Amino acid sequence: MTAPKMTASKMTDSMPPESPAHVPVLRDTVLRWLAPRSGGRYVDGTFGRGGHTKAILEAAPGARVLGLDKDPEAAPAAAALAAGEPRFRFLAGDFSELGSALDRVGWDLVDGILLDLGLSSPQLETPERGFSLRHDGPLDMRFDPGSGETAAELLDRLEEREIADLLFGMGERRSRAIAWRIVGRRPLRTTGDLRAAVIAAVGPRRGRIDPATRTFLAVRSAVNREPQVLAAALHEAPGRLRREGVLAVISYHSGEDRPVKHAFRRLAEEPRFELGTRRPIRPDEDESGANRRSRSACLRILRRIEDAPGEIVRPDGDGR
Ligand SMILES: C[S@@+](CC[C@H](N)C(=O)[O-])C[C@H]1O[C@@H](n2cnc3c(N)ncnc32)[C@H](O)[C@@H]1O
């Protein structure tokens, strides 16, 4: 197995806090690829605080955006935007259910879909959400705190071997030792408890990356069923693109990027699709200097180049 590659920027939050506002990553590059046009319909599957959505709406006066996010904390920003912007609509929900969201708003095919995976800055910086390595908080880690198992409940329920497998899958070489410590210290209740269990197993930080980084990422990924959710979205989204439509996915570690790369390469073997670029697009030095969380970002693009069966592309772009 290839261990997910990680860079210090995304993988540790032990850096001084940035502004709680979320700075949209690769914003201008995403815009160049989506090339929003008047009359176009776009889906921002990870609305967050709406940075990318606003950029799309500003870029094309007649463009419309459907925003999705499963975190209830995204809703106020979405409501504020929707109040003054009739071209924007928000649905609380999972991007793996993209198809039913599109059906709900009556959109069949769309011109662009963006998935900006991972955490927003406010999620990471709010200790109560339980994502932070730096601040102690309840061991939660759910994108939607209203549903599903918390990280604490998951780690209480799993067997030691299952925990080790989870960590190993995220490239944690000391997975067995960490799993043994976790089980020995159950019940873990806080992020501090989890971090302390990891440090008891592997020792204190030696490099720039916190020793609990991969463990936190593995647990977060399991709590939110991130691989399954991403796989469902990658299955659904390409078929909802109109001709010239673009699917853009920003990932932040190779465990996220790998399935995107493989899915896009498979699809690009079909005559209907092509890759935007062979290699992932990374932030330039200016962006990674200004926004540390952007440093591990990796953007991949898939474009539809043939009409969907029965697709009518009208000059006003209003074909369904
Ligand atoms: C990196 S942030 C997006 C930031 C956004 N692009 C912006 O500029 O404000 C990722 C967002 O995706 C949301 N999210 C994660 N998994 C999701 C899922 N399966 N379905 C819907 N939203 C999800 C998170 O709650 C978070 O708000």
The ligand as a MOL file (V3000), in Angstrom:
LIG
                    3D

  0  0  0     0  0            999 V3000
M  V30 BEGIN CTAB
M  V30 COUNTS 27 29 0 0 0
M  V30 BEGIN ATOM
M  V30 1 C -12.7490 22.8650 2.4790 0
M  V30 2 S -14.3860 23.2420 2.9810 0 CHG=1
M  V30 3 C -15.0680 24.0820 1.5970 0
M  V30 4 C -14.8130 25.5410 1.6210 0
M  V30 5 C -15.4980 26.3080 0.5190 0
M  V30 6 N -15.0220 25.9220 -0.7930 0
M  V30 7 C -15.3300 27.8030 0.7170 0
M  V30 8 O -14.6710 28.4510 -0.1070 0
M  V30 9 O -15.8410 28.3310 1.7080 0 CHG=-1
M  V30 10 C -15.1890 21.6990 2.8470 0
M  V30 11 C -16.6580 21.7420 3.1990 0
M  V30 12 O -17.2280 20.5350 2.7260 0
M  V30 13 C -18.1850 20.0950 3.6490 0
M  V30 14 N -18.3480 18.6700 3.4490 0
M  V30 15 C -17.4750 17.6890 3.7420 0
M  V30 16 N -17.9670 16.5070 3.3620 0
M  V30 17 C -19.1740 16.7550 2.8060 0
M  V30 18 C -20.1640 15.9410 2.2020 0
M  V30 19 N -19.9970 14.6310 2.1040 0
M  V30 20 N -21.2580 16.5210 1.7050 0
M  V30 21 C -21.4430 17.8700 1.7940 0
M  V30 22 N -20.5350 18.6900 2.3630 0
M  V30 23 C -19.4110 18.1410 2.8490 0
M  V30 24 C -17.6250 20.4730 4.9800 0
M  V30 25 O -18.6510 20.5700 5.9350 0
M  V30 26 C -16.9700 21.8130 4.6790 0
M  V30 27 O -17.8420 22.8730 4.9350 0
M  V30 END ATOM
M  V30 BEGIN BOND
M  V30 1 1 1 2
M  V30 2 1 2 3
M  V30 3 1 2 10
M  V30 4 1 3 4
M  V30 5 1 4 5
M  V30 6 1 5 6
M  V30 7 1 5 7
M  V30 8 2 7 8
M  V30 9 1 7 9
M  V30 10 1 10 11
M  V30 11 1 11 12
M  V30 12 1 11 26
M  V30 13 1 12 13
M  V30 14 1 13 14
M  V30 15 1 13 24
M  V30 16 1 14 15
M  V30 17 1 14 23
M  V30 18 2 15 16
M  V30 19 1 16 17
M  V30 20 1 17 18
M  V30 21 2 17 23
M  V30 22 1 18 19
M  V30 23 2 18 20
M  V30 24 1 20 21
M  V30 25 2 21 22
M  V30 26 1 22 23
M  V30 27 1 24 25
M  V30 28 1 24 26
M  V30 29 1 26 27
M  V30 END BOND
M  V30 END CTAB
M  END
